Amino acid sequence: AEGAEGSNSLYDSYENQWSAGPSFPTVTANGQTLQLLASDTGAALLPNGHILTSADTYGEGAPTKFFEFDGRKLIPQPDIPDSPIDGGCFFLVLPSGQILEFDENTDLEIYTPHHHDAYGERPWYAPSKLHVPRVVSPGNSYRLKGVYLNGISQGAMEGDDFQMATNYPLVRITNLRTRHVFYSRTHHFSSMAIANHDPVTARFDVPTDQEKGLSLLEVVTNGVASEPVLISVNERAK
């Protein structure tokens, strides 16, 4: 829980109790020592389990700073080009596991977490136990079933200004010959509940321009991908 005074707190869901967390540091600007705080900013859960957040001085003119929280300490991250003037940074978790940062300026930034590998070791909460058709065709709709299709969090949130939840499955199909990547629109989710141990279902619509041939199908939620499933994309599947 981030604080608007620079202090932060940790909640232990097993022990049902709060404790003090690491505070945001201070910065020096215009000869003044100012406290960094999280008064109006977003945060995102990274695929590696860390939290990406930002802190500023809420209008005092000091730069915005970024941190990864690993459960114990706040780890400083590089500034973005507009850090000296940005205030209120917001995050969106991308299917690649990277983070899209946007703010009150017109440029966008992409954050790549440490040790990021979209095809590396998967966390225990990756979508799994998938039931998908092994043959699909462009323009058709299919049923998807699995567990952890909604992840263990909403992914990212800011609060009263922006909601960037990504707790729903995306279907990514990669053609093995061209390596081109296509995403299928998903809909009709049987549940949006996070940290759900029970199987859930959804529908996915294979795009009309999906390339044909042997392909890998993955289900991605909050930037965390399932183990790939080998499928065939052809013209005659029903």
C-alpha angles and dihedrals in degrees: 000000000000120000134220089221096055096262122113135196136210125217119206106208092192095053095031093227142114129233136178116274130200114294125229113259127244126251133205119235129164090352093306130113107227131186118237112225142169102237099141113003141106137246136201136202109235122215088247090062096254125120121237113208140156133217134196139166095258102246101338093115098246118131125270112250129203129216141181114216112208097186094273112040143018109248114203116235131198120284122247120235092260096045093116092060105024122108126176108021120198131198138211121192109230125210088249090064090250124119126241111214120201133170142156093308127079099245127086130212132206119216119202112198121230113273088012115172117160089201099037131101111328124225120241091256095059114125107274147160088054125189110194133147114266092214123047136165133212115269096020129115124228142184122252125195131181148113128274090021087144097045125221097285141021088259101232138005140174104184125226098014108040137016114196101172116165100177094135132087125262120197115222120191119190120193109227095213101048098022087223114153125222130182124214119216111244128207145147094061113190090210140008094192115133123225089020113164094192124089116263133189139220140169124243128196116213107221118248091239094052108138116243127237138057110342143169118241120203132177113220127194123174089348093305115119130207124232106284120257120212111234138164123233112205141151100253105051117122 
